[in-house]
Amino acid sequence: MEYRKATTKEAQLVCDIVRETKARIFPHYYTQAVVDFFGRLNSIDNIKKDIEEGRIDVLVVNDKIVGTGSRRDNHITRVYVLPEFQGQGFGSVIMDHLEEEIFKEYDYCDLDASLPATIFYEHRGYHTVEHCKHDIGDGEVMIYEIMRKEV
């Protein structure tokens, strides 16, 4: 197992991990319009930009990228593990690395948690600091939590 910075050559793989995970998990919790909105937020252009700025990491298992995580300062973003690799501790490995980096510089870290991820983060010691509702247009609303963990 290897956890490292993503390269620009891996941008499409990272994008595919995010899209596949959202496509298979999110429809159980959100409308298709919200799933599509998440897809636009995680476009290949946004992923390339974040890789170039050194914000995206990948988890490699047996020569396959199975998950990704990123951060901006003390804010964790875009933590995804391919559905067929979920439940095996890979999400925890990604979070351990991100939190370790953040806690070297900050007293707390924040993240925006989708509905299916909230329980995972609570088990890691995060608590909700704000319930959010984001209007994505055409009467569609995305619900999520802002969660925090202190050192």
Phi and psi restraints in degrees (value plus and minus 20) as a CYANA .aco file:
   2 GLU   PHI    -155.4  -115.4
   2 GLU   PSI     113.6   153.6
   3 TYR   PHI    -137.0   -97.0
   3 TYR   PSI     102.8   142.8
   4 ARG   PHI    -175.2  -135.2
   4 ARG   PSI     151.9   191.9
   5 LYS   PHI     -86.2   -46.2
   5 LYS   PSI     121.8   161.8
   6 ALA   PHI     -95.2   -55.2
   6 ALA   PSI     130.1   170.1
   7 THR   PHI    -122.8   -82.8
   7 THR   PSI     140.3   180.3
   8 THR   PHI     -81.9   -41.9
   8 THR   PSI     -48.4    -8.4
   9 LYS   PHI     -86.7   -46.7
   9 LYS   PSI     -39.3     0.7
  10 GLU   PHI    -116.9   -76.9
  10 GLU   PSI     -14.7    25.3
  11 ALA   PHI     -76.5   -36.5
  11 ALA   PSI     -64.3   -24.3
  12 GLN   PHI     -86.2   -46.2
  12 GLN   PSI     -57.5   -17.5
  13 LEU   PHI     -82.7   -42.7
  13 LEU   PSI     -63.5   -23.5
  14 VAL   PHI     -82.4   -42.4
  14 VAL   PSI     -65.7   -25.7
  15 CYS   PHI     -78.7   -38.7
  15 CYS   PSI     -62.6   -22.6
  16 ASP   PHI     -84.5   -44.5
  16 ASP   PSI     -58.7   -18.7
  17 ILE   PHI     -81.8   -41.8
  17 ILE   PSI     -66.6   -26.6
  18 VAL   PHI     -82.7   -42.7
  18 VAL   PSI     -69.2   -29.2
  19 ARG   PHI     -84.2   -44.2
  19 ARG   PSI     -64.3   -24.3
  20 GLU   PHI     -84.4   -44.4
  20 GLU   PSI     -62.3   -22.3
  21 THR   PHI     -83.3   -43.3
  21 THR   PSI     -67.5   -27.5
  22 LYS   PHI     -81.4   -41.4
  22 LYS   PSI     -63.2   -23.2
  23 ALA   PHI     -84.3   -44.3
  23 ALA   PSI     -53.2   -13.2
  24 ARG   PHI    -112.3   -72.3
  24 ARG   PSI     -48.0    -8.0
  25 ILE   PHI    -123.0   -83.0
  25 ILE   PSI     -68.1   -28.1
  26 PHE   PHI     -82.4   -42.4
  26 PHE   PSI     -54.4   -14.4
  27 PRO   PHI     -80.0   -40.0
  27 PRO   PSI     -37.4     2.6
  28 HIS   PHI     -96.8   -56.8
  28 HIS   PSI     -32.8     7.2
  29 TYR   PHI    -144.0  -104.0
  29 TYR   PSI     -46.2    -6.2
  30 TYR   PHI    -150.0  -110.0
  30 TYR   PSI     139.9   179.9
  31 THR   PHI     -90.9   -50.9
  31 THR   PSI     144.3   184.3
  32 GLN   PHI     -82.2   -42.2
  32 GLN   PSI     -54.7   -14.7
  33 ALA   PHI     -81.8   -41.8
  33 ALA   PSI     -58.4   -18.4
  34 VAL   PHI     -90.6   -50.6
  34 VAL   PSI     -61.1   -21.1
  35 VAL   PHI     -79.3   -39.3
  35 VAL   PSI     -63.8   -23.8
  36 ASP   PHI     -83.6   -43.6
  36 ASP   PSI     -58.7   -18.7
  37 PHE   PHI     -81.1   -41.1
  37 PHE   PSI     -64.7   -24.7
  38 PHE   PHI     -78.6   -38.6
  38 PHE   PSI     -58.9   -18.9
  39 GLY   PHI     -82.0   -42.0
  39 GLY   PSI     -60.6   -20.6
  40 ARG   PHI     -86.7   -46.7
  40 ARG   PSI     -57.0   -17.0
  41 LEU   PHI     -82.2   -42.2
  41 LEU   PSI     -52.7   -12.7
  42 ASN   PHI    -128.1   -88.1
  42 ASN   PSI      24.4    64.4
  43 SER   PHI     -86.5   -46.5
  43 SER   PSI     142.0   182.0
  44 ILE   PHI     -80.6   -40.6
  44 ILE   PSI     -56.4   -16.4
  45 ASP   PHI     -84.8   -44.8
  45 ASP   PSI     -62.2   -22.2
  46 ASN   PHI     -86.0   -46.0
  46 ASN   PSI     -58.7   -18.7
  47 ILE   PHI     -87.1   -47.1
  47 ILE   PSI     -63.9   -23.9
  48 LYS   PHI     -78.7   -38.7
  48 LYS   PSI     -64.9   -24.9
  49 LYS   PHI     -80.2   -40.2
  49 LYS   PSI     -66.1   -26.1
  50 ASP   PHI     -85.7   -45.7
  50 ASP   PSI     -55.5   -15.5
  51 ILE   PHI     -84.8   -44.8
  51 ILE   PSI     -66.2   -26.2
  52 GLU   PHI     -79.7   -39.7
  52 GLU   PSI     -51.1   -11.1
  53 GLU   PHI    -109.4   -69.4
  53 GLU   PSI     -14.0    26.0
  54 GLY   PHI      54.2    94.2
  54 GLY   PSI       5.2    45.2
  55 ARG   PHI    -117.3   -77.3
  55 ARG   PSI     -32.2     7.8
  56 ILE   PHI    -130.9   -90.9
  56 ILE   PSI     112.1   152.1
  57 ASP   PHI    -134.0   -94.0
  57 ASP   PSI     141.1   181.1
  58 VAL   PHI    -151.9  -111.9
  58 VAL   PSI     132.1   172.1
  59 LEU   PHI    -129.9   -89.9
  59 LEU   PSI     101.8   141.8
  60 VAL   PHI    -130.1   -90.1
  60 VAL   PSI     106.9   146.9
  61 VAL   PHI    -148.1  -108.1
  61 VAL   PSI     103.2   143.2
  62 ASN   PHI      30.6    70.6
  62 ASN   PSI      27.7    67.7
  63 ASP   PHI      46.4    86.4
  63 ASP   PSI      -3.8    36.2
  64 LYS   PHI    -143.9  -103.9
  64 LYS   PSI     112.2   152.2
  65 ILE   PHI     -95.7   -55.7
  65 ILE   PSI      96.4   136.4
  66 VAL   PHI    -128.9   -88.9
  66 VAL   PSI     -33.0     7.0
  67 GLY   PHI    -180.6  -140.6
  67 GLY   PSI     147.9   187.9
  68 THR   PHI    -168.4  -128.4
  68 THR   PSI     134.6   174.6
  69 GLY   PHI    -173.5  -133.5
  69 GLY   PSI     133.4   173.4
  70 SER   PHI    -167.7  -127.7
  70 SER   PSI     146.9   186.9
  71 ARG   PHI    -171.0  -131.0
  71 ARG   PSI     134.4   174.4
  72 ARG   PHI    -149.1  -109.1
  72 ARG   PSI      91.3   131.3
  73 ASP   PHI      36.7    76.7
  73 ASP   PSI    -138.9   -98.9
  74 ASN   PHI    -124.1   -84.1
  74 ASN   PSI       2.4    42.4
  75 HIS   PHI    -132.4   -92.4
  75 HIS   PSI      98.0   138.0
  76 ILE   PHI    -103.9   -63.9
  76 ILE   PSI     114.5   154.5
  77 THR   PHI    -156.7  -116.7
  77 THR   PSI     142.3   182.3
  78 ARG   PHI      28.7    68.7
  78 ARG   PSI      38.5    78.5
  79 VAL   PHI    -119.6   -79.6
  79 VAL   PSI      95.0   135.0
  80 TYR   PHI    -161.2  -121.2
  80 TYR   PSI     121.5   161.5
  81 VAL   PHI    -146.7  -106.7
  81 VAL   PSI     113.4   153.4
  82 LEU   PHI     -71.0   -31.0
  82 LEU   PSI     118.3   158.3
  83 PRO   PHI     -72.0   -32.0
  83 PRO   PSI     -59.1   -19.1
  84 GLU   PHI     -91.7   -51.7
  84 GLU   PSI     -29.3    10.7
  85 PHE   PHI    -129.6   -89.6
  85 PHE   PSI     -18.2    21.8
  86 GLN   PHI     -92.4   -52.4
  86 GLN   PSI     135.4   175.4
  87 GLY   PHI      59.9    99.9
  87 GLY   PSI     -10.1    29.9
  88 GLN   PHI    -134.5   -94.5
  88 GLN   PSI     -11.0    29.0
  89 GLY   PHI      70.6   110.6
  89 GLY   PSI     -18.6    21.4
  90 PHE   PHI     -90.4   -50.4
  90 PHE   PSI     -55.6   -15.6
  91 GLY   PHI     -81.9   -41.9
  91 GLY   PSI     -58.7   -18.7
  92 SER   PHI     -86.5   -46.5
  92 SER   PSI     -57.5   -17.5
  93 VAL   PHI     -82.2   -42.2
  93 VAL   PSI     -66.3   -26.3
  94 ILE   PHI     -80.6   -40.6
  94 ILE   PSI     -67.7   -27.7
  95 MET   PHI     -83.3   -43.3
  95 MET   PSI     -60.1   -20.1
  96 ASP   PHI     -76.9   -36.9
  96 ASP   PSI     -65.1   -25.1
  97 HIS   PHI     -86.4   -46.4
  97 HIS   PSI     -65.6   -25.6
  98 LEU   PHI     -82.0   -42.0
  98 LEU   PSI     -66.5   -26.5
  99 GLU   PHI     -83.4   -43.4
  99 GLU   PSI     -60.3   -20.3
 100 GLU   PHI     -79.2   -39.2
 100 GLU   PSI     -65.1   -25.1
 101 GLU   PHI     -82.2   -42.2
 101 GLU   PSI     -66.3   -26.3
 102 ILE   PHI     -85.6   -45.6
 102 ILE   PSI     -64.7   -24.7
 103 PHE   PHI     -91.2   -51.2
 103 PHE   PSI     -28.3    11.7
 104 LYS   PHI     -91.7   -51.7
 104 LYS   PSI     -45.5    -5.5
 105 GLU   PHI    -137.1   -97.1
 105 GLU   PSI     -44.1    -4.1
 106 TYR   PHI    -150.0  -110.0
 106 TYR   PSI     140.7   180.7
 107 ASP   PHI    -108.5   -68.5
 107 ASP   PSI     -31.9     8.1
 108 TYR   PHI    -173.5  -133.5
 108 TYR   PSI     142.1   182.1
 109 CYS   PHI    -151.0  -111.0
 109 CYS   PSI     128.2   168.2
 110 ASP   PHI    -136.6   -96.6
 110 ASP   PSI     140.4   180.4
 111 LEU   PHI    -177.1  -137.1
 111 LEU   PSI     137.3   177.3
 112 ASP   PHI    -118.6   -78.6
 112 ASP   PSI      97.9   137.9
 113 ALA   PHI    -123.3   -83.3
 113 ALA   PSI     106.8   146.8
 114 SER   PHI     -90.8   -50.8
 114 SER   PSI     143.1   183.1
 115 LEU   PHI     -76.3   -36.3
 115 LEU   PSI     -64.5   -24.5
 116 PRO   PHI     -89.7   -49.7
 116 PRO   PSI     -36.7     3.3
 117 ALA   PHI    -117.0   -77.0
 117 ALA   PSI     -31.7     8.3
 118 THR   PHI     -75.9   -35.9
 118 THR   PSI     -65.5   -25.5
 119 ILE   PHI     -85.0   -45.0
 119 ILE   PSI     -60.6   -20.6
 120 PHE   PHI     -75.7   -35.7
 120 PHE   PSI     -67.4   -27.4
 121 TYR   PHI     -88.9   -48.9
 121 TYR   PSI     -57.6   -17.6
 122 GLU   PHI     -79.5   -39.5
 122 GLU   PSI     -60.8   -20.8
 123 HIS   PHI     -85.9   -45.9
 123 HIS   PSI     -39.2     0.8
 124 ARG   PHI    -112.3   -72.3
 124 ARG   PSI     -17.0    23.0
 125 GLY   PHI      78.8   118.8
 125 GLY   PSI     -11.4    28.6
 126 TYR   PHI    -103.7   -63.7
 126 TYR   PSI     132.0   172.0
 127 HIS   PHI    -153.2  -113.2
 127 HIS   PSI     131.1   171.1
 128 THR   PHI     -93.8   -53.8
 128 THR   PSI     108.7   148.7
 129 VAL   PHI    -127.1   -87.1
 129 VAL   PSI     -36.8     3.2
 130 GLU   PHI    -180.6  -140.6
 130 GLU   PSI     115.6   155.6
 131 HIS   PHI    -111.4   -71.4
 131 HIS   PSI     108.8   148.8
 132 CYS   PHI    -140.5  -100.5
 132 CYS   PSI     130.0   170.0
 133 LYS   PHI    -156.1  -116.1
 133 LYS   PSI      99.7   139.7
 134 HIS   PHI    -138.2   -98.2
 134 HIS   PSI     100.7   140.7
 135 ASP   PHI     -95.9   -55.9
 135 ASP   PSI      98.8   138.8
 136 ILE   PHI    -122.0   -82.0
 136 ILE   PSI     -15.0    25.0
 137 GLY   PHI      82.7   122.7
 137 GLY   PSI     142.0   182.0
 138 ASP   PHI      34.0    74.0
 138 ASP   PSI      13.1    53.1
 139 GLY   PHI      57.6    97.6
 139 GLY   PSI     -14.5    25.5
 140 GLU   PHI    -112.7   -72.7
 140 GLU   PSI     120.1   160.1
 141 VAL   PHI    -149.9  -109.9
 141 VAL   PSI     116.6   156.6
 142 MET   PHI    -124.8   -84.8
 142 MET   PSI     108.9   148.9
 143 ILE   PHI    -127.0   -87.0
 143 ILE   PSI     114.6   154.6
 144 TYR   PHI    -176.2  -136.2
 144 TYR   PSI     151.4   191.4
 145 GLU   PHI    -136.7   -96.7
 145 GLU   PSI     121.1   161.1
 146 ILE   PHI    -115.3   -75.3
 146 ILE   PSI     102.9   142.9
 147 MET   PHI    -140.7  -100.7
 147 MET   PSI     133.9   173.9
 148 ARG   PHI    -157.1  -117.1
 148 ARG   PSI     127.4   167.4
 149 LYS   PHI    -153.2  -113.2
 149 LYS   PSI     109.7   149.7
 150 GLU   PHI    -120.0   -80.0
 150 GLU   PSI     137.8   177.8
